[in-house]
Amino acid sequence: MNNNQTSGRSKFSGKLGFVLSAAGASVGLGNIWRFPYLAAKYGGGIFLLCYVLLALTFGYTMIMAETAIGRMTQKSPVGAYKHFGNKAGLKFGGWINAIIPILIVPYYSVIGGWVVKYLYTYIVSGTAAPAEDGFFTGFISNGLQAEGGFLVFAVITLLIIFMGVQNGIERVSKIMMPVLVVLAVVIAVYSITREGAVEGVKFFIIPNAKNFSWMTIVSALGQMFYSLSIAMGILVTFGSYMKKEVSVEETTYQVIFFDSLIAILAGLMIIPSVFAFSGAEAGKTLKAGPSLMFITMPKIFNSMGIGRVIAIFFFVLVLFAAITSSIALTESAVSTFEDELGWSRRTGTFLMAAIMLGLGSLSALGYGPLSGVTIIGMQFLDFFDFLTNSVMMPIAALCTCLLVTFVIKKGQIAAEIEAGGKKFRGKWLFDFMIKFICPLFVVIILVSSILNVFGVISM
């Protein structure tokens, strides 16, 4: 046992290790894939403003709560909730937080496999093939290709998890996160300096009240869960690896900064590029939604003089972001197996590998050989995404709010946050948000998402 372990539990080496690992968990496909198309769809600059304000209030509160609970209890989500009693409601809250990453990481790895496929194609074949009509739908409907990309991504994730907290997660995050930021800056600078890109920059950065709607807030709220890894059990688990002398509040602000920085850079990479290379059709092109990264951007890369180089840099960046999030999701699941079942890291990793293979294969084959099999009209990947992100995560977040407000003794969270010797400067904001605003927000997200799926409202 090394000096960085307490009672057999692994620890991050220090503040930097936690911040980069937690930021890596937050910075993923939600930032680079999802954020730009939502920003484009729901108002550009006004969406960005709403998102940043929500990150500094809603996001701040939930990250603080989950991290403090993890460090206070030194447990992953199930054990953390049981620490405060054995009531059925507490058990439910712990298990729903624990199950979410177990369900997310298989289909997340499938999308990661798509990124692997694009990166490989750009390296081997250049820009022409990915820009062809039907390239994306062609390979995701090809069972062998879709499964192959998924397995490559899953193996990378599992190998890092197998190496442990410091040697695996922390070491990889310390390498990937700085590289990711540098790549994002380089591509964003290239994008915004193209002729015609300035209109895209204005649209994305400058708030326009005329573009505001109720769905701007609802969509920004939903994006918070994707971007900040809220209600996935990750922050509770990572909090349990945090040393007492590390400030919870300071690291929370730093994680939010990293997350928002990458989201803004992603928007500057993609939205100005669309304006520069689509001209008058930019508005229509930006409404491509989820296909923006996999169908629209390859066409843009193909029209650039050095498109192949930019495309390779872009998909390396996306791959790094996807890996840092997938290892955080998998670590949360493996930590639960270790804590609740008493298993070794090796056994927990092997079980997670089996779950990823089973559920991930359903998602990978869902657009090909299994395309005829649907759940409430959805392919497997879409169903797992809806179940976890639109239903389970808001419920898990609500459980956290209720736990902090009604179960944990008054002052315990504040005492944990101040354990490192730093004053809890945002205590008034935290108390108000966790008791009143956060529960309201998560109920709005839950109800809106369910009504949208069943066609009652349109998002």
C-alpha positions in Angstrom: 0.0 0.0 0.0 1.4 3.4 -0.9 1.1 6.7 0.9 -1.7 7.8 -1.3 -4.1 5.3 0.1 -6.2 5.5 3.2 -7.8 2.3 4.5 -7.0 0.6 1.2 -8.8 3.3 -0.9 -6.9 4.9 -3.8 -6.4 8.6 -3.9 -5.6 11.2 -6.4 -2.1 12.5 -5.9 -3.3 16.1 -5.3 -5.4 19.0 -6.5 -4.1 18.9 -10.1 -4.8 15.2 -10.4 -8.4 15.6 -9.2 -9.1 18.7 -11.3 -7.8 17.2 -14.5 -9.5 13.9 -13.9 -12.8 15.5 -13.0 -12.5 17.9 -15.9 -11.7 14.9 -18.1 -14.9 13.3 -16.9 -16.9 16.4 -17.7 -15.2 17.2 -21.0 -16.5 14.7 -23.5 -18.8 14.1 -26.4 -21.4 16.3 -24.6 -19.1 19.3 -25.1 -17.7 18.7 -28.5 -20.5 16.8 -30.2 -23.7 18.0 -28.5 -23.0 21.5 -27.2 -22.4 23.2 -30.7 -25.6 21.9 -32.3 -27.7 22.8 -29.3 -26.2 26.2 -29.2 -26.9 26.6 -32.9 -30.5 25.4 -32.6 -31.5 27.3 -29.5 -30.2 30.9 -30.1 -26.4 30.9 -30.3 -25.1 33.6 -28.0 -28.2 33.6 -25.8 -27.9 29.9 -25.3 -24.2 30.3 -24.4 -25.1 33.0 -21.8 -27.8 30.8 -20.2 -25.4 27.9 -20.1 -22.6 29.8 -18.4 -25.0 31.3 -15.8 -26.5 27.8 -15.1 -23.0 26.3 -14.8 -22.1 28.9 -12.2 -25.2 28.2 -10.1 -26.9 24.9 -10.8 -23.7 23.2 -11.9 -21.7 24.7 -9.1 -24.2 23.4 -6.5 -24.5 19.9 -7.8 -20.7 19.4 -8.3 -20.1 20.6 -4.8 -22.8 18.4 -3.2 -21.7 15.2 -5.0 -18.0 15.8 -4.4 -18.5 16.6 -0.7 -20.7 13.5 -0.2 -18.0 11.3 -1.8 -15.1 12.7 0.2 -17.2 12.7 3.5 -18.1 9.0 3.2 -15.1 7.7 1.3 -17.5 5.5 -0.8 -18.9 5.2 -4.2 -22.6 6.2 -4.7 -24.3 3.2 -3.1 -22.1 3.2 0.0 -22.2 7.0 0.2 -26.0 7.0 0.5 -26.1 4.0 2.9 -23.6 5.9 5.1 -26.5 8.2 6.2 -29.0 5.3 7.0 -30.6 2.2 5.6 -34.0 3.6 4.6 -35.4 2.3 1.3 -35.3 5.8 -0.2 -31.6 6.2 0.5 -30.8 2.8 -1.0 -32.7 3.8 -4.1 -30.8 7.1 -4.5 -27.5 5.3 -4.2 -28.3 2.6 -6.6 -29.8 4.8 -9.3 -26.6 6.9 -9.2 -24.5 3.7 -9.5 -26.5 2.1 -12.3 -26.5 5.2 -14.6 -22.8 4.9 -15.6 -23.1 1.2 -16.0 -25.8 1.8 -18.7 -24.2 4.9 -20.3 -20.7 3.6 -20.9 -21.7 0.8 -23.3 -23.5 3.0 -25.8 -21.1 5.9 -25.2 -18.3 3.5 -26.3 -20.3 2.9 -29.5 -20.2 6.6 -30.3 -16.5 6.6 -29.4 -16.1 3.8 -31.9 -17.6 6.1 -34.6 -14.9 8.6 -33.8 -12.3 5.9 -34.1 -13.6 5.0 -37.5 -13.5 8.6 -38.7 -10.0 9.1 -37.4 -8.7 5.9 -39.0 -10.4 6.8 -42.3 -8.8 10.3 -42.4 -5.4 8.9 -41.6 -5.6 6.2 -44.2 -7.8 7.6 -47.0 -7.9 11.4 -46.7 -10.9 13.7 -46.7 -12.9 12.4 -49.7 -14.4 9.2 -48.3 -15.9 10.7 -45.0 -17.5 13.5 -47.0 -19.4 11.2 -49.3 -23.2 11.0 -49.0 -24.1 7.9 -47.1 -20.6 7.3 -45.5 -21.9 7.7 -41.9 -25.1 5.7 -42.4 -23.2 3.1 -44.4 -20.7 2.1 -41.7 -23.0 2.3 -38.7 -25.4 0.0 -40.5 -22.5 -2.4 -41.3 -22.5 -4.6 -38.2 -18.9 -5.7 -38.5 -17.5 -2.1 -38.9 -19.7 -0.7 -36.1 -18.8 -3.5 -33.7 -15.1 -3.2 -34.6 -14.9 0.5 -33.8 -16.9 -0.1 -30.5 -14.5 -2.8 -29.4 -11.4 -0.8 -30.1 -12.7 2.1 -28.0 -13.9 -0.2 -25.2 -10.6 -2.0 -24.9 -8.7 1.4 -24.6 -11.1 2.4 -21.8 -10.8 -0.9 -19.9 -7.0 -1.0 -20.1 -6.8 2.5 -18.5 -9.3 1.5 -15.8 -7.3 -1.7 -15.1 -4.2 0.4 -14.4 -5.9 2.1 -11.4 -6.6 5.6 -10.2 -3.2 7.3 -10.2 -1.4 5.1 -12.8 -4.4 5.0 -15.1 -7.1 7.7 -14.8 -4.9 10.5 -13.4 -1.9 9.8 -15.6 -4.0 9.7 -18.8 -5.9 12.8 -17.8 -2.7 14.7 -17.1 -1.6 14.0 -20.6 -4.8 14.2 -22.6 -6.4 17.2 -21.0 -3.6 19.7 -21.9 -3.3 18.2 -25.4 -7.0 18.5 -25.8 -7.0 22.2 -24.9 -4.1 23.0 -27.2 -5.8 21.1 -30.1 -9.1 22.9 -29.4 -7.4 26.3 -29.5 -5.5 25.6 -32.7 -8.6 24.4 -34.6 -10.8 27.2 -33.2 -8.3 29.8 -34.3 -8.1 28.2 -37.7 -11.9 28.1 -37.9 -12.6 31.8 -36.9 -9.9 33.1 -39.3 -11.6 31.7 -42.4 -13.3 34.2 -44.7 -17.0 34.6 -43.7 -16.5 33.0 -40.3 -16.9 36.3 -38.3 -20.7 36.1 -38.8 -20.6 32.7 -37.1 -18.5 34.1 -34.2 -21.0 36.9 -33.7 -24.0 34.4 -33.8 -22.3 32.2 -31.2 -20.8 34.7 -28.8 -23.2 37.8 -28.9 -26.5 37.2 -27.0 -29.6 38.1 -29.0 -32.7 38.3 -27.0 -34.8 37.7 -30.1 -33.4 34.2 -30.2 -34.5 33.4 -26.7 -37.3 30.9 -25.9 -38.3 28.7 -23.0 -36.6 25.8 -24.7 -33.3 27.7 -24.6 -33.3 27.3 -20.8 -34.6 23.7 -20.9 -32.0 22.7 -23.4 -29.2 24.4 -21.5 -30.3 22.7 -18.3 -30.3 19.3 -20.1 -26.8 20.0 -21.5 -25.6 20.5 -17.9 -26.0 16.9 -17.2 -24.0 15.9 -20.3 -21.3 18.4 -19.8 -20.6 18.4 -16.1 -21.1 14.7 -15.3 -23.8 15.5 -12.8 -25.9 12.6 -11.4 -23.7 9.9 -13.0 -22.1 8.8 -9.7 -18.7 10.0 -11.1 -18.3 13.0 -8.9 -19.2 11.0 -5.8 -16.7 8.4 -6.7 -13.9 10.9 -7.6 -14.7 12.9 -4.4 -14.0 9.7 -2.4 -10.5 9.7 -4.0 -9.9 13.4 -3.0 -7.5 14.3 -0.2 -8.9 16.3 2.7 -6.5 19.2 2.2 -7.8 19.9 -1.4 -10.5 22.6 -1.6 -13.8 21.3 -2.9 -15.0 24.8 -3.8 -11.8 25.8 -5.7 -11.7 22.6 -7.7 -15.4 23.0 -8.5 -14.8 26.4 -10.1 -11.8 25.0 -12.0 -13.8 22.0 -13.3 -16.5 24.4 -14.5 -13.9 26.6 -16.1 -12.4 23.7 -18.0 -15.8 22.4 -19.1 -17.0 25.8 -20.3 -13.8 26.6 -22.0 -13.9 23.4 -24.1 -17.6 23.9 -24.8 -16.9 27.4 -26.1 -13.9 26.3 -28.1 -16.1 23.5 -29.6 -18.6 26.1 -30.6 -15.9 28.2 -32.2 -14.5 25.2 -34.0 -17.8 24.2 -35.6 -20.2 27.1 -35.9 -17.9 29.6 -37.6 -16.7 26.8 -40.0 -20.3 26.2 -41.0 -20.8 30.0 -41.7 -17.5 30.2 -43.6 -18.1 27.2 -45.9 -21.9 27.1 -46.1 -22.5 30.8 -46.7 -26.2 31.6 -47.1 -27.1 28.0 -46.2 -25.4 28.2 -42.8 -28.7 28.5 -40.9 -30.1 25.4 -42.5 -26.8 23.5 -42.2 -26.5 24.2 -38.4 -29.9 22.5 -37.9 -28.4 19.2 -38.8 -28.4 18.4 -35.1 -26.5 15.3 -34.0 -25.3 14.6 -37.5 -23.4 18.0 -37.5 -20.1 16.4 -36.4 -20.3 13.2 -38.4 -21.9 14.4 -41.7 -21.6 18.2 -42.0 -18.1 18.7 -40.7 -16.5 16.1 -43.0 -18.0 18.0 -46.0 -16.4 21.1 -44.6 -13.0 19.4 -44.1 -13.2 18.2 -47.7 -13.5 21.7 -48.9 -10.5 23.0 -47.0 -7.0 23.2 -48.5 -5.5 21.5 -45.5 -8.7 19.7 -44.6 -7.0 16.3 -43.9 -4.7 17.8 -41.3 -7.5 19.7 -39.6 -9.8 16.7 -39.7 -7.1 14.4 -38.1 -6.5 17.0 -35.3 -10.2 17.4 -34.8 -11.0 13.8 -34.4 -7.9 13.2 -32.2 -9.4 15.9 -30.0 -12.8 14.3 -30.0 -11.3 10.9 -29.3 -9.3 12.2 -26.3 -12.4 13.9 -24.9 -14.5 10.7 -25.4 -11.9 8.6 -23.6 -11.5 10.8 -20.6 -15.3 10.7 -20.1 -15.6 7.0 -20.7 -12.9 6.1 -18.2 -14.7 8.2 -15.6 -18.0 6.5 -16.2 -16.3 3.0 -16.1 -14.4 3.9 -12.9 -17.6 4.9 -11.2 -19.1 1.5 -12.0 -15.9 -0.5 -11.1 -15.7 1.4 -7.8 -19.2 0.4 -6.9 -18.4 -3.3 -7.6 -15.3 -3.0 -5.3 -17.2 -1.3 -2.5 -20.5 -3.1 -2.5 -19.4 -6.6 -3.7 -15.9 -6.6 -2.1 -14.4 -7.5 -5.5 -10.9 -6.6 -6.7 -10.3 -4.0 -9.3 -9.5 -6.8 -11.8 -12.8 -8.7 -11.2 -14.8 -5.5 -11.3 -13.2 -4.5 -14.6 -13.9 -7.9 -16.1 -17.5 -7.6 -15.1 -17.8 -4.2 -16.6 -16.1 -5.5 -19.8 -18.9 -8.2 -20.0 -21.6 -5.6 -19.5 -20.0 -3.3 -22.1 -19.8 -6.1 -24.6 -23.4 -7.2 -24.1 -25.2 -3.8 -24.0 -22.7 -2.1 -26.3 -23.1 -4.7 -29.0 -26.9 -4.1 -28.9 -26.3 -0.4 -29.5 -23.6 -1.0 -32.1 -25.8 -3.4 -34.1 -29.0 -1.4 -33.6 -28.6 0.5 -36.8 -27.7 -2.6 -38.8 -28.5 -6.2 -38.2 -30.8 -5.3 -35.2 -32.4 -2.3 -36.8 -35.8 -4.0 -36.8 -35.8 -4.3 -33.0 -36.9 -1.2 -31.2 -38.1 -0.1 -27.7 -40.9 2.4 -27.6 -40.0 3.2 -31.2 -36.3 3.8 -30.5 -33.1 1.9 -31.6 -31.1 0.5 -28.6 -28.6 3.4 -28.5 -31.4 6.0 -28.6 -33.3 4.2 -25.9 -30.4 3.8 -23.5 -29.6 7.5 -24.1 -33.2 8.5 -23.3 -33.5 6.2 -20.3 -30.3 7.4 -18.6 -30.0 11.1 -19.6 -33.7 12.1 -19.7 -35.2 9.9 -16.9 -32.6 8.4 -14.5 -30.2 11.4 -14.3 -32.8 14.0 -13.3 -34.2 11.5 -10.7 -30.6 10.9 -9.4 -30.0 14.6 -9.1 -33.3 15.1 -7.2 -32.2 12.3 -4.8 -29.0 14.2 -4.1 -30.9 17.4 -3.4 -33.2 15.6 -1.0 -30.3 13.8 0.7 -28.5 17.1 1.4 -31.6 19.0 2.4 -33.4 16.5 4.6 -31.0 13.7 5.7 -27.5 15.0 6.1 -27.2 17.0 9.3 -27.1 20.8 8.9 -23.5 21.9 8.6 -22.0 18.6 7.6 -21.6 19.5 4.0 -20.2 22.9 4.9 -17.8 21.3 7.3 -16.6 18.9 4.7 -16.1 21.7 2.1 -14.1 23.6 4.7 -12.0 20.6 5.7 -9.1 21.9 3.7 -8.9 25.1 5.7 -10.6 27.2 3.1 -13.7 29.3 3.9 -17.0 28.2 2.1 -17.6 31.4 0.3 -20.6 30.4 -1.7 -22.5 28.8 1.2 -25.6 31.1 0.8 -25.8 30.3 -2.9 -25.3 26.5 -2.3 -28.0 26.4 0.4 -30.6 28.3 -1.6 -29.9 26.3 -4.8 -29.9 22.8 -3.3 -33.1 23.4 -1.4 -35.2 25.3 -3.9 -33.9 25.9 -7.4 -32.1 22.7 -8.2 -35.0 20.4 -7.4 -37.3 22.6 -9.5 -34.8 22.5 -12.4 -34.5 18.7 -12.4 -38.2 18.2 -12.3 -38.6 20.6 -15.3 -35.9 18.6 -17.2 -37.6 15.2 -16.4 -41.1 16.3 -17.3 -40.0 18.1 -20.5 -37.9 15.2 -21.7 -40.7 12.6 -21.2 -43.3 14.8 -22.9 -40.9 15.4 -25.8 -40.4 11.7 -26.4 -44.1 11.0 -26.5 -44.7 14.0 -28.8 -46.6 16.2 -26.4 -44.0 19.0 -26.8 -41.2 19.6 -29.3 -37.6 20.3 -28.2 
